[in-house]
């Protein structure tokens, strides 16, 4: 679990995962925050999930490797993440 703030330009996390694992996000607050999950896999860069609102999301992972999670404010103001 990660708690923090986006700052005005967002925050990036990188996690290593195995094939078959899942990333589960419960992103709060529901507004003024967005998320993008991407990886550089076998077929190049792939965006696995993108939303411009908070909520609960589950992303299944097909390949082992690093996954980049970007969480940012959609109004360029820092948002506290719970």
Buried (B, 14 or more C-beta within 10 A) or exposed (E): EEEEEBEEEBBEEEEEBEEEBEBEBEBBEEEBBBBBBBBEBEEEEBEBBEBEEBEEBEBEBEBEBEBBBBBBBBEEEBBEBE
